[in-house]
């Protein structure tokens, strides 16, 4: 019985040793195979071939860089042209709308040559003025301001002179020499006025 156990133990030890040798052989074979493949790859590319491959890659990168630089330059030129066109033709719409008024002035001037009544000419000019102001107000948001009796506002009015008035309770516009204009909420020309101030 003891001999059988000893035999079994020896057999197991021998089997373990054999499997260990097999595993080591496989590992060694695998390492050798990987090293062999690696050395084959290294043998495949000579130094001249490596240089040629790197030169090709370098040329490709240079080509890509030049193409991108050219694309960017074209984009920059296109943007500059669009900006210049916007600047040059920004007022084209407004000028187109003013042409009707210019045509009406031309007609009035032609009619004035043969007119015997000054009132008809004045009426024609008033009509042109009214149509022009309406177009500028409705289409562009231009608003004229400044009437006698309005309260003086230094943000909107430019005082050319001041006059004292016993009846005045606050600063008001005594006379408007030049109307002021706003484009929507922004003052684009201050009204030039004479201001009436309370007497002290």
One Martini backbone bead per residue (centre of mass of N, CA, C, O) as a GRO file, in nm:
protein
  200
    1UNK     BB    1   0.060   0.061  -0.024
    2UNK     BB    2   0.303   0.253   0.014
    3UNK     BB    3   0.420   0.195  -0.267
    4UNK     BB    4   0.184   0.307  -0.434
    5UNK     BB    5   0.200   0.597  -0.330
    6UNK     BB    6   0.486   0.650  -0.419
    7UNK     BB    7   0.436   0.600  -0.717
    8UNK     BB    8   0.223   0.820  -0.758
    9UNK     BB    9   0.400   1.059  -0.671
   10UNK     BB   10   0.614   1.016  -0.888
   11UNK     BB   11   0.426   1.044  -1.131
   12UNK     BB   12   0.330   1.332  -1.070
   13UNK     BB   13   0.609   1.465  -1.077
   14UNK     BB   14   0.672   1.385  -1.369
   15UNK     BB   15   0.428   1.529  -1.499
   16UNK     BB   16   0.497   1.813  -1.406
   17UNK     BB   17   0.772   1.833  -1.537
   18UNK     BB   18   0.673   1.785  -1.825
   19UNK     BB   19   0.474   2.028  -1.842
   20UNK     BB   20   0.689   2.242  -1.785
   21UNK     BB   21   0.868   2.185  -2.029
   22UNK     BB   22   0.648   2.240  -2.238
   23UNK     BB   23   0.590   2.537  -2.160
   24UNK     BB   24   0.881   2.637  -2.202
   25UNK     BB   25   0.895   2.558  -2.496
   26UNK     BB   26   0.662   2.732  -2.592
   27UNK     BB   27   0.771   3.003  -2.498
   28UNK     BB   28   1.034   2.988  -2.654
   29UNK     BB   29   0.899   2.956  -2.929
   30UNK     BB   30   0.733   3.220  -2.922
   31UNK     BB   31   0.972   3.412  -2.887
   32UNK     BB   32   1.125   3.318  -3.132
   33UNK     BB   33   0.901   3.388  -3.335
   34UNK     BB   34   0.883   3.694  -3.275
   35UNK     BB   35   1.182   3.753  -3.332
   36UNK     BB   36   1.176   3.653  -3.620
   37UNK     BB   37   0.966   3.852  -3.728
   38UNK     BB   38   1.114   4.109  -3.650
   39UNK     BB   39   1.371   4.051  -3.816
   40UNK     BB   40   1.224   4.035  -4.085
   41UNK     BB   41   1.121   4.327  -4.091
   42UNK     BB   42   1.400   4.458  -4.069
   43UNK     BB   43   1.504   4.322  -4.327
   44UNK     BB   44   1.299   4.445  -4.528
   45UNK     BB   45   1.408   4.731  -4.421
   46UNK     BB   46   1.605   4.952  -4.533
   47UNK     BB   47   1.753   5.251  -4.499
   48UNK     BB   48   1.663   5.360  -4.776
   49UNK     BB   49   1.362   5.293  -4.741
   50UNK     BB   50   1.315   5.465  -4.493
   51UNK     BB   51   1.394   5.731  -4.622
   52UNK     BB   52   1.183   5.723  -4.846
   53UNK     BB   53   0.934   5.713  -4.659
   54UNK     BB   54   0.995   5.981  -4.510
   55UNK     BB   55   1.000   6.162  -4.763
   56UNK     BB   56   0.709   6.106  -4.846
   57UNK     BB   57   0.575   6.206  -4.587
   58UNK     BB   58   0.692   6.491  -4.605
   59UNK     BB   59   0.566   6.565  -4.879
   60UNK     BB   60   0.271   6.527  -4.791
   61UNK     BB   61   0.272   6.741  -4.566
   62UNK     BB   62   0.352   6.979  -4.745
   63UNK     BB   63   0.108   6.963  -4.933
   64UNK     BB   64  -0.107   7.006  -4.716
   65UNK     BB   65  -0.003   7.281  -4.619
   66UNK     BB   66  -0.027   7.432  -4.892
   67UNK     BB   67  -0.329   7.387  -4.931
   68UNK     BB   68  -0.423   7.527  -4.669
   69UNK     BB   69  -0.293   7.800  -4.727
   70UNK     BB   70  -0.451   7.852  -4.989
   71UNK     BB   71  -0.734   7.833  -4.869
   72UNK     BB   72  -0.697   8.065  -4.665
   73UNK     BB   73  -0.627   8.286  -4.869
   74UNK     BB   74  -0.893   8.270  -5.026
   75UNK     BB   75  -1.077   8.330  -4.785
   76UNK     BB   76  -0.956   8.609  -4.715
   77UNK     BB   77  -1.018   8.744  -4.990
   78UNK     BB   78  -1.323   8.696  -4.988
   79UNK     BB   79  -1.382   8.857  -4.725
   80UNK     BB   80  -1.266   9.128  -4.823
   81UNK     BB   81  -1.460   9.162  -5.063
   82UNK     BB   82  -1.726   9.149  -4.903
   83UNK     BB   83  -1.662   9.389  -4.722
   84UNK     BB   84  -1.627   9.598  -4.948
   85UNK     BB   85  -1.907   9.563  -5.074
   86UNK     BB   86  -2.065   9.641  -4.823
   87UNK     BB   87  -1.944   9.924  -4.805
   88UNK     BB   88  -2.007  10.028  -5.099
   89UNK     BB   89  -2.339   9.910  -5.083
   90UNK     BB   90  -2.495  10.000  -4.819
   91UNK     BB   91  -2.669  10.256  -4.969
   92UNK     BB   92  -2.841  10.145  -5.208
   93UNK     BB   93  -3.129  10.140  -5.093
   94UNK     BB   94  -3.157  10.437  -5.018
   95UNK     BB   95  -3.090  10.557  -5.296
   96UNK     BB   96  -3.320  10.419  -5.445
   97UNK     BB   97  -3.545  10.567  -5.274
   98UNK     BB   98  -3.447  10.867  -5.364
   99UNK     BB   99  -3.511  10.878  -5.672
  100UNK     BB  100  -3.805  10.970  -5.668
  101UNK     BB  101  -3.745  11.249  -5.548
  102UNK     BB  102  -3.556  11.343  -5.773
  103UNK     BB  103  -3.762  11.322  -6.000
  104UNK     BB  104  -3.963  11.527  -5.873
  105UNK     BB  105  -3.768  11.765  -5.880
  106UNK     BB  106  -3.725  11.771  -6.183
  107UNK     BB  107  -4.025  11.826  -6.254
  108UNK     BB  108  -4.047  12.091  -6.096
  109UNK     BB  109  -3.831  12.246  -6.250
  110UNK     BB  110  -3.967  12.221  -6.528
  111UNK     BB  111  -4.237  12.356  -6.437
  112UNK     BB  112  -4.111  12.636  -6.341
  113UNK     BB  113  -4.047  12.762  -6.619
  114UNK     BB  114  -4.380  12.791  -6.693
  115UNK     BB  115  -4.469  12.914  -6.439
  116UNK     BB  116  -4.703  13.161  -6.285
  117UNK     BB  117  -4.736  13.000  -6.007
  118UNK     BB  118  -4.582  12.973  -5.701
  119UNK     BB  119  -4.777  12.790  -5.540
  120UNK     BB  120  -4.750  12.529  -5.710
  121UNK     BB  121  -4.453  12.488  -5.649
  122UNK     BB  122  -4.475  12.475  -5.341
  123UNK     BB  123  -4.669  12.235  -5.336
  124UNK     BB  124  -4.478  12.035  -5.477
  125UNK     BB  125  -4.253  12.048  -5.263
  126UNK     BB  126  -4.425  11.956  -5.023
  127UNK     BB  127  -4.494  11.678  -5.137
  128UNK     BB  128  -4.207  11.573  -5.157
  129UNK     BB  129  -4.133  11.609  -4.860
  130UNK     BB  130  -4.353  11.427  -4.742
  131UNK     BB  131  -4.271  11.165  -4.892
  132UNK     BB  132  -3.980  11.152  -4.788
  133UNK     BB  133  -4.033  11.148  -4.484
  134UNK     BB  134  -4.215  10.896  -4.482
  135UNK     BB  135  -4.006  10.698  -4.595
  136UNK     BB  136  -3.789  10.740  -4.370
  137UNK     BB  137  -3.972  10.658  -4.135
  138UNK     BB  138  -4.091  10.379  -4.230
  139UNK     BB  139  -3.814  10.236  -4.344
  140UNK     BB  140  -3.569  10.377  -4.134
  141UNK     BB  141  -3.645  10.542  -3.860
  142UNK     BB  142  -3.672  10.845  -3.912
  143UNK     BB  143  -3.663  11.129  -3.675
  144UNK     BB  144  -3.801  11.430  -3.617
  145UNK     BB  145  -3.703  11.722  -3.409
  146UNK     BB  146  -3.818  12.023  -3.290
  147UNK     BB  147  -4.009  12.253  -3.102
  148UNK     BB  148  -4.173  12.498  -3.001
  149UNK     BB  149  -4.194  12.441  -2.639
  150UNK     BB  150  -4.003  12.244  -2.584
  151UNK     BB  151  -3.806  12.074  -2.388
  152UNK     BB  152  -3.498  12.097  -2.275
  153UNK     BB  153  -3.228  11.877  -2.415
  154UNK     BB  154  -2.888  11.819  -2.411
  155UNK     BB  155  -2.900  11.536  -2.573
  156UNK     BB  156  -3.072  11.683  -2.831
  157UNK     BB  157  -2.973  11.981  -2.779
  158UNK     BB  158  -2.833  12.285  -2.922
  159UNK     BB  159  -2.729  12.571  -2.771
  160UNK     BB  160  -2.692  12.897  -2.903
  161UNK     BB  161  -2.898  13.033  -2.693
  162UNK     BB  162  -3.020  13.269  -2.437
  163UNK     BB  163  -3.343  13.354  -2.277
  164UNK     BB  164  -3.527  13.548  -2.079
  165UNK     BB  165  -3.840  13.459  -1.891
  166UNK     BB  166  -4.098  13.525  -1.681
  167UNK     BB  167  -4.300  13.283  -1.773
  168UNK     BB  168  -4.091  13.080  -1.732
  169UNK     BB  169  -4.044  12.756  -1.558
  170UNK     BB  170  -3.864  12.636  -1.789
  171UNK     BB  171  -3.672  12.497  -2.020
  172UNK     BB  172  -3.720  12.612  -2.355
  173UNK     BB  173  -3.811  12.644  -2.686
  174UNK     BB  174  -3.800  12.939  -2.875
  175UNK     BB  175  -3.609  12.831  -3.117
  176UNK     BB  176  -3.566  12.671  -3.444
  177UNK     BB  177  -3.298  12.635  -3.669
  178UNK     BB  178  -3.249  12.308  -3.644
  179UNK     BB  179  -3.331  12.011  -3.690
  180UNK     BB  180  -3.360  11.704  -3.551
  181UNK     BB  181  -3.220  11.356  -3.557
  182UNK     BB  182  -3.336  11.015  -3.555
  183UNK     BB  183  -3.224  10.673  -3.537
  184UNK     BB  184  -3.454  10.581  -3.374
  185UNK     BB  185  -3.265  10.624  -3.070
  186UNK     BB  186  -3.047  10.780  -3.234
  187UNK     BB  187  -2.856  11.057  -3.250
  188UNK     BB  188  -2.752  11.230  -3.563
  189UNK     BB  189  -2.888  11.526  -3.492
  190UNK     BB  190  -2.882  11.814  -3.344
  191UNK     BB  191  -3.067  12.062  -3.230
  192UNK     BB  192  -3.085  12.404  -3.310
  193UNK     BB  193  -3.123  12.641  -3.034
  194UNK     BB  194  -3.334  12.850  -2.851
  195UNK     BB  195  -3.339  12.934  -2.505
  196UNK     BB  196  -3.581  12.939  -2.250
  197UNK     BB  197  -3.551  13.107  -1.936
  198UNK     BB  198  -3.583  13.173  -1.623
  199UNK     BB  199  -3.608  13.436  -1.428
  200UNK     BB  200  -3.387  13.565  -1.155
   0.00000   0.00000   0.00000
